[in-house]
């Protein structure tokens, strides 16, 4: 009776109350009947014994059935509660998105008026994007730098140095240093001050232009050419602003872009590229140069456990059984490029972007990759792993293949190169 009373007046969902009240009433009949069956009736009283125990078994079955109904109802209620919680979180994120939009718009209006903007005495090309990570900025930055160097220029790269520990290089800085030997790199949040210090040094005297890595939102430095990357496999039209989605800015900010480079075009159909072009046209109030590019591996560096490094053609991956270890923003595209190169992917370990691989992660990965012929990683992940101080023993005798990533142009490639060269020659 006490249990029934608590269920009758206690706070709980009505469906749960009804189920448990019914279960309680059934138990009120079952308990005395069970006591009667055990303590009073005997097998000698054949008819009463059969009737009483038939009722007891039937009531116990009902109790079990009601317990199952209660469990299923609890699962349903939990699902409803999770949905309500998701809705509340979504509302909070929507409010955060509105606040984020207000902050970004205020900041952009300030920069539009030139407040807080530094104009360097050398031309600047910015390479950036609308979203967070994974659009392929690093190979594009390197491509722009090489294009300028082929014309006899001496560029420097300026970047934030994301997630760099004190006294250490960031992932992107290590990768740039490996691919562009001798090119000065400034990696610090205050890029303008870092560049001014570089220009004042003996090494900086020959620098005649700057390439900003991830510079579209870093508007504290004026630029002569603004290149914005859009990932065709993750179009902004299907995304939302932070924190709901991955967009740093709304589509209206494309009005600042001089060049819009569509990357990862190899991952989508031609019809999707057409729709993306239409979306770009509808969200720009000027006529930017729209370039379509695809990422491709130009070569593969083979790192053997004994430390030997060999530059190999991409064809070395054909029919190789590989295990992939990544900590990048868009691991799917890396895996798809491995498959398109003829490799057989036996295992994938996709860790969060910029994560430093722990010994435990590496040991588990090697155990999972024991049937593979080689390990496949990005150059960025390898550079981060080398700087962590972990030796080559973790490879467990397997070679590591590091593809060199480049950008190929499917349309407007010559115009892209000309825009970069003219931007530097304009001052």
N, C-alpha and C positions, 0 to 999 in steps of 0.2 A: 504493500500500500504506500509506503514511504517513497519507493522508486516511482510508482505511478504518479504520486502527487508531484514529485520533482519534475517529471516529464510533462505534467499538465500545466504547471505554472512557470517552469524554467524558460529561459530565453534560448530558443533554437528555431531553425526553419520549420515551417508548418508540416512539410512532408515528413521530416524526421520525427516530429512529435507524433504524428498519426501512426507511423510504422512502429515506433517504440511503445506507444500506448496499447496498440493491438497486441504486440508481443508480450507486454506486461499482463494483459488480461488472460492470454493463453497460458502464461506461466502460473497465474493464480489458480487456474483449474488443474494444471499439470502437477504442481507440487503436492497438493493433498491426495490426488489420485495415485501418484507414485508412492506416497507413504502408505496408502491403502493397499496397493499391490504388493509392497514389500512386507508390510507389517501385519495385515489382517487376513486378506484372502490367501488361500493355500491351493496347491494343485488338486487337492481332494475335492475342492469346490469347482469342479471343472468348468461349468458354464460361466460363473462369475469371474473365474481366473482368466478365461479367454477374453471375455468382454473387457475387463479392466485393463489387461495388458495390451489389447488391441487399441484401446483408447489412448493409453500411455504412449505407445509407439507412434500413433498417428499425431498426437499433440507434440511429441518431441520432433517429429518430422516437420510439423508446421513451424516450430521454433527455429529449426535449422533453415527452413525456407525463408522465414522472416529475417533471419540474420543475413542471409544472402541478399535479400531485397534491400536491407539496411546498408550493406556494404556497397551495393551498386548505386544506391541513392547518394551515399557519401561521396562516391567518385563523381557522380553528376554534379553535386553541390560544389565539390572542389574545382571541377571544370568551370562552373559558373563563376566561382570566386576568382579563379585565375584570369578569366576573361575580363571580369570587372577590374581586377588589378592592372591588367594590360591596358584597359581603356583609360584608367587613371594615369598610368605612366605615359601613355600616348598624349593625353591632354597636357601633362606637365612638359613633355618634350615639344609639343606644339607651341606652348607658351615660351619655352626656352628658344625655339626657332625664331619666334617673333622678336624676342629681345636680341637675339644674335643678329637678325636682319637689321634691326634699328641701329645696332652698334656698327655693323659693316657699312650701312648707308651713310651714317654720320661721318665715319672715317673717310669714306670715299669722297664725300662732298668737300671735306677739308683738303684732301689731296688734289681734288679738281681745281681748287682755288690756289694751289701751289703752296699751301701752308705745310711746313715740315718737310718739303721736298728739296733734296740736294742735287744740283746739276754739276756733274763732274766735267773736267776739262778734256775728257776723252769720250768718244762715242760708246754707247751702251746698248747691248742687245739682251733682252730678257726672254727667257724660256720658262714658261709656267703652265699652270692648268687651273681648271675650275674646281676639281675634286681633290680629295686627299689620296695621294700615292697610287702607284700602279699604272700610270698612263704611258710610261716609257720616256721620262724626261732625260735620264742619264745618257742614253745613246744619242739623243737629239742634241744635247749640250755638246757632247764630244764631236758630233758631226759638224755642228756650227763652228766649233773651235778649229777643227781640221780644215774646213772650207776657208776660213780666214787665214790660217797659216799657209795654205797653198797659194794665197794671193800676196804673200810676203808680210803679212801683219803679225804682230806679237800680242796676242790676247792674254788676258788674265781671267780667271774664273772667280766669281764671288758667290758665296753660299752661306747658309745659316750654320751648317755644321750640326744637323739634327742629332740629338741623343749622343753627342760626343762626350766622353768622360774627360775630366780635367787632365790636360797633358797628353791626350790621345786624339787620334783622327776619327772623324765620323765615317760611316760606311761609304757614303758617296765620295768623300774626299779621298779615301784610300783607293777607290775604284778609278777616280779621275787621275790620281797620281800614277797608278799602274798603266793606264791606257795612254795618258798624255804626259810622257816623261819630259820634265823641264818646264812645263807650263805653270806659272805662279798661281797659287790658289789661296784665296782669303776665305776662311771659314769661321765666322763669328756672327752673332745676332746683329751687331751694328756694322753692317757691311760698308757703309759710307766711310766710317772712321778707319776701318781696316784697309780699305782701298787707298785712302789718303796717306796712311802710314806706308803702304807699299810703294806708292808713287814717289814718296819722299826718299825712299831708299835707293841705293845704287842699282839694285836689281830691277826696280820699278821704272827706271829712266827709259828703258826701251819699250815698255808697254804702251801700245797705241790704241787699245780698245778693251772693253770689258764684256764678258758674257755672264749674266746673272742666272744662276741655277735656282729654279723655283722662285722666280721673281715677280710673278703676276700680281700677287697680293702684297709684295714688298715694294710699296710705292714711295718709300722714302728716298729712292734714287730715281731721277728722271731717266727715261730711256728713249733711244732713237728708233727702236724697233721692238714691238711687243708681239712675241710668238706665244700663242696659247694652244695647248694640246687637248684634244678631246678623244677619249677612248671609245672607239666604235663598238666595242663589246659591252661597254657600260655607259650608254648615252645619257647625258644630263636630263634629257626629256623624261626619263624614267626614274630620276633620282630626286632627292629633296635636300634642303639645306641642313647643315649640322644643327642639332644633334640627331634629327630624324633620319638624315641620309648622310651622304659623303661630300656634298657640295660645299665649298668654302664661300662661294658667291652665287648670286642668281644669274640667270641667263642674260639679263640686261647688261651685265658687266662686259659681255663680249663686244660691246660698242667701243671699248678701249683697244681691242686687238687689231693689229695691223695684218697679222698672218694667223690663220686658224689651221692647225695641222691635225688631221684626223689620223690617229694611230690605231694599230691592231686591226687594220682593215681586212687582213687575211682571215680573221675569225668570224666575219659576218658575210651575209649574202649581198649581192649588188643592190637588191631592192632596199635593204636596210641602210646601205650607204646613201641611196637616193633620198630616203626619208630623213636621214640625219642632215644631209645638205639642205633640204627644205626647212628643217627646224632651225638651222643656223641662219638661213636667209630671213626667216620670220623674226629672229631675235637680234638682228643687227640693223642699225639705222644708217650704215654706210656700206661700202663695198670692199670688205677685207679679202685678201688673197686666201682662198681655201685650197689646201694641199692635202692629198691623200697619200698616206705612207703605210708601209707594212714593216714589221720588225723581222729581221732575218739574222741568222748566225753566220758570220763571215769565216770563222775558224774556231778551233777548239784547242785549248791548252790542256795537255795531259800532265797531271802531277802524280808521279809515282811515289810510293811510300819511302823510297830511299832519297827523295828530294829532287830527283831529276825532273826537269820540265821540258816538254816537247810540244811544239806548235804543230797541230795536225789539221787536215781538212775536215770539214763537217761530215764527210762520208765515213769517217771512222766510227760514227755512232750506228751505222746501219747494221741491223741484226744483233746489236749489243743488248744484253739484258741489264738494265740499269735500275738503280734505286735513287730516288730524287729526294734531296734534303734542301728545303728552302725556308727563308724567313723574309718574304717579300710581300708587297701589297696585292699582287695579282698572280698567285702561283699557278692558276689554271692555264694561263697563256704559256707559261714556261713548259708545263707538262705537254700541252698540245704541240708546241714546237719540237719537243723531243720525239713525240710520236711521228710528226711529219718528216723528221730527219731519219726515220727508219728504226729508231730504238724501240725496244720492248720494255715498257715500264712495269717492273715487278712490284715495286713498293713506293709509296709517297709519304713523306713526313713534312707536312706544311705547318710551320710554326708562325707565330705572329710577326708582323713586319718589324724589322730592326732588332729582333730578339737575339741575345747572345746565347748560343747553344751551350747548355751545361754538359758536364761529363755524363750525367745520367741519361740525358736525351741522346747523346751520341752513342753511348753503349747500347741503348735500346734500339736505336736506328740500325746499328751494325748487326745486331742479332736478327732484326727483321729483314736485313738485306743480305743474309748469308748466301742466298742462291744467286745473287747478282754477279755480273762480270765486272761492273764498275759503279762508282758513285757519280751522280750528276748534280752539280750545284751551280748557282749563279756566281759570277765574279764578285759581286757585292758581298754575298754570304761568305765566300772564301776569304776575302780580305778581312772581314770582321772576325772570322774564326782564327786567322793567323795572328791578329793583334791580341787575341785573348790569352795567348801563351800556351795553348794546347798544342802539343807536338803532333807529328804525323802518325804516332802509334795508334790513334783512334781509328785509322782507316782499315785496320785489320787485314793488311796486305792488299787491299783493293786500290786500283788507280782512281783518281778523281778527275773527271772531265769538267772543264770550265769553258762554256761557249763564250765567244766574243760577240757581243750583240751590236748590230748596226741597224740603220734605218734605210730602207729603199723606198723610192717614190714611185707611186703608180700614176700620179698626175701632178702637173705643175712643179716638178722638181727643179727645172731650170729657173723658173720664176722665184722659187724659194731661195736658191743660191744667189741669184741676182739681188734679191731684196736684202740679204745679209751683207753682201759686198757693198751695195749702194748706201746702206745705213752707216757703215764704217767710213765710207768715202765722203759722206755728206758734211763732215766737219774737219 
